[in-house]
């Protein structure tokens, strides 16, 4: 095999290994069901060179979103599933998670850092998700969340910084 062909094959394998990964999975509404899915996502983002801070952030957000989906969305009904779609690319990991519940208004959840809410248990998972992911968006119904973590943090415009 020629040196040129070997070089091309090495380049092709490298480029193919950096192609985005997209997967979908539906899991039952029990806490242990997320373990294998989470492990797979985390190993894939590590393979793309995301650091430990990114891995921790994604891990935490996945677990919090899943617990919210099974507890508040699917009401702990093991016959209901949570659908998880995710993609991993060299620059970001994007996760969509949807439950079969009625949904909620994320803006109605009280800030757990405020004095009157300090000892309440609600809102902490949502706060952690928002703190550790770069993008958190809910669908209009409130039963699906999109979470994004970028390897390189996007620069905020002046308007975004003030928001």
C-alpha positions as CSV (number, residue, x, y, z in Angstrom):
1,X,0.0,0.0,0.0
2,X,1.4,3.4,-0.9
3,X,2.4,6.0,1.7
4,X,-0.2,8.4,0.2
5,X,-3.0,5.8,0.6
6,X,-2.0,5.0,4.2
7,X,-2.0,8.7,5.0
8,X,-5.5,9.0,3.4
9,X,-6.8,6.0,5.4
10,X,-5.4,7.4,8.6
11,X,-7.0,10.8,7.9
12,X,-10.3,9.2,6.9
13,X,-10.5,7.1,10.1
14,X,-9.7,10.3,12.2
15,X,-12.4,12.3,10.4
16,X,-14.9,9.4,10.7
17,X,-14.2,9.1,14.4
18,X,-15.1,12.8,14.8
19,X,-18.4,12.6,13.0
20,X,-21.3,13.5,15.3
21,X,-23.0,10.6,17.1
22,X,-26.8,10.7,17.4
23,X,-28.9,8.2,19.4
24,X,-32.4,7.7,20.7
25,X,-33.5,5.6,23.5
26,X,-36.7,5.1,25.5
27,X,-36.3,4.0,29.1
28,X,-38.8,3.0,31.8
29,X,-39.7,5.4,34.6
30,X,-37.4,4.1,37.4
31,X,-34.3,5.7,38.6
32,X,-32.0,2.8,37.8
33,X,-33.0,2.9,34.1
34,X,-30.8,6.0,33.5
35,X,-27.5,4.4,34.6
36,X,-26.6,2.6,31.4
37,X,-27.8,5.5,29.2
38,X,-25.8,8.0,31.2
39,X,-22.7,5.8,31.2
40,X,-22.9,5.6,27.4
41,X,-23.3,9.3,26.9
42,X,-20.5,10.2,29.3
43,X,-18.1,7.7,27.6
44,X,-19.0,9.2,24.2
45,X,-18.3,12.8,25.4
46,X,-15.0,11.7,27.0
47,X,-14.0,10.1,23.6
48,X,-14.6,13.5,22.0
49,X,-12.2,15.2,24.4
50,X,-14.6,16.9,26.8
51,X,-12.9,17.6,30.1
52,X,-13.9,16.4,33.6
53,X,-15.9,19.6,34.3
54,X,-18.0,19.1,31.2
55,X,-18.5,15.4,32.0
56,X,-19.6,16.2,35.6
57,X,-22.0,18.9,34.3
58,X,-23.6,16.7,31.7
59,X,-23.9,13.8,34.2
60,X,-25.6,16.0,36.8
61,X,-28.0,17.5,34.3
62,X,-29.0,14.1,32.9
63,X,-29.7,12.7,36.3
64,X,-31.7,15.8,37.4
65,X,-33.7,16.0,34.3
66,X,-34.5,12.2,34.4
67,X,-35.5,12.3,38.1
68,X,-37.8,15.2,37.3
69,X,-39.3,13.3,34.3
70,X,-40.1,10.2,36.2
71,X,-41.2,11.8,39.5
72,X,-43.1,14.9,38.3
73,X,-43.9,14.0,34.7
74,X,-44.6,10.3,34.7
75,X,-45.6,10.2,38.3
76,X,-43.4,7.2,39.1
77,X,-45.5,5.1,36.7
78,X,-43.0,2.4,35.5
79,X,-45.3,1.6,32.6
80,X,-44.5,5.1,31.1
81,X,-41.3,5.8,29.3
82,X,-38.9,8.7,29.1
83,X,-37.6,9.4,25.6
84,X,-34.0,10.5,25.4
85,X,-32.4,11.8,22.1
86,X,-28.9,13.0,22.2
87,X,-26.0,13.9,19.9
88,X,-22.4,14.3,20.6
89,X,-20.0,16.2,18.3
90,X,-16.5,17.6,18.8
91,X,-17.9,20.9,20.0
92,X,-21.1,20.1,22.0
93,X,-23.3,17.6,23.5
94,X,-27.1,18.1,23.1
95,X,-29.7,16.1,25.0
96,X,-33.5,16.1,24.5
97,X,-35.5,14.4,27.2
98,X,-39.3,14.0,27.1
99,X,-41.8,12.4,29.5
100,X,-45.4,11.5,29.1
101,X,-46.8,13.9,31.7
102,X,-48.9,17.0,31.5
103,X,-45.9,19.3,31.6
104,X,-45.2,22.3,33.7
105,X,-44.3,26.0,33.5
106,X,-40.6,26.2,34.4
107,X,-40.9,29.9,35.2
108,X,-43.4,29.0,38.0
109,X,-40.9,27.1,40.0
110,X,-39.6,29.2,42.9
111,X,-35.9,30.0,43.2
112,X,-34.6,27.7,46.0
113,X,-31.9,30.3,46.9
114,X,-34.5,32.8,48.1
115,X,-35.1,33.1,51.9
116,X,-38.7,31.7,51.9
117,X,-37.6,28.8,49.7
118,X,-34.3,27.8,51.3
119,X,-35.8,24.8,53.1
120,X,-38.2,23.7,50.4
121,X,-37.1,20.8,48.2
122,X,-38.6,22.0,44.9
123,X,-36.6,23.8,42.3
124,X,-33.1,22.5,43.2
125,X,-32.8,20.1,40.2
126,X,-33.9,22.8,37.8
127,X,-31.4,25.3,39.3
128,X,-28.6,22.8,38.9
129,X,-29.5,22.0,35.3
130,X,-29.6,25.7,34.5
131,X,-26.3,26.3,36.3
132,X,-24.3,23.5,34.7
133,X,-25.6,23.5,31.1
134,X,-25.1,26.2,28.6
135,X,-28.6,26.0,27.2
136,X,-31.8,24.8,28.8
137,X,-35.0,25.1,26.8
138,X,-38.5,23.6,27.5
139,X,-41.2,23.0,25.0
140,X,-44.4,25.0,25.3
141,X,-46.1,22.1,27.1
142,X,-43.3,21.7,29.6
143,X,-42.8,18.0,29.3
144,X,-39.6,18.1,27.2
145,X,-36.3,19.7,27.8
146,X,-33.4,20.5,25.5
147,X,-30.0,20.8,27.2
148,X,-26.7,21.8,25.5
149,X,-23.2,21.9,26.9
150,X,-20.5,23.4,24.6
151,X,-16.8,22.4,24.8
152,X,-15.8,26.0,24.1
153,X,-18.2,28.4,25.8
154,X,-20.0,30.8,23.5
155,X,-19.3,34.4,23.9
156,X,-22.3,36.3,25.2
157,X,-23.5,39.5,23.6
158,X,-24.0,42.5,25.8
159,X,-27.8,42.0,25.7
160,X,-27.4,38.3,26.8
161,X,-25.1,39.3,29.7
162,X,-27.6,41.8,31.0
163,X,-30.5,39.2,30.9
